[in-house]
Amino acid sequence: MNSRVFRLHSTLELPLEDVHSFFEDPDLPVEIADVEITRRNNTLIISSVATEENISKYTPTAQLKASVTENRVYENEDGEWQETPPDDGPGGGGSVASGSGGGPSWSSLGGEQEAEQEVRSKLIEYACFKGDRETVLQNTELQYPMFEVLCNLARTSDKGSLEAVTAVGEDLEAVRIVDGEDRAARVKVVEDPRESDNGGVDWRDNKFIN
């Protein structure tokens, strides 16, 4: 039995620049020789290139798909960038200056004019791998190796989660990665109501249960 991905749900968000850096020198599974990255408007597509030459050039290989959005980030006192404006204390006195593309600004008002504290901000493009298997991980050929690539990418993400149920050989495995860290996960077998209408699940002859 070939390894495959049965269920997958992702809420991963990564800066687009980090995605490109990850694929500059990725540690790819042996089945994948390379990846091709294309962008169509606000959609990012990362396609696998098969190592084996016997795969027809007309056979679509697995690809990762993400939407590209812009988020504004703000510089804090430590010179690091964050998604929320720094807390200026009670009253929130201060002003925000946009590093690119304009943006909001505000200043404190009172009986005496206070010195404005400028907060730098900028827009960053994010690749959002959000959705289920058919949305994030597409095509069957090289599906599982490309899933391994997605897992490695998820381990570099500070935001979002990746959950999946896979079959490796004859064993079911659960995968859960949250905010870049692997978390404990297990497969839970439940009865499908749609199958119960036809006499229920045949637990005696289920190849996924020992």
Secondary structure, DSSP 8 states (H G I E B T S, - for coil): ---EEEEEEEEEEEEHHHHHHHTTS----TTEEEEEEEEETTEEEEEEEES-TTS-TTS-B-EEEEEEEEEEEEE-TTS-EESS----STT---EEEESSS--------SSS-----EEEEEEEEEEEEEEEHHHHEE-SBTHHHHHHHHHHHHTT-SB-EEEEEEEETTEEEEEEEETTEE----------HHHHTTT---GGG-TT--
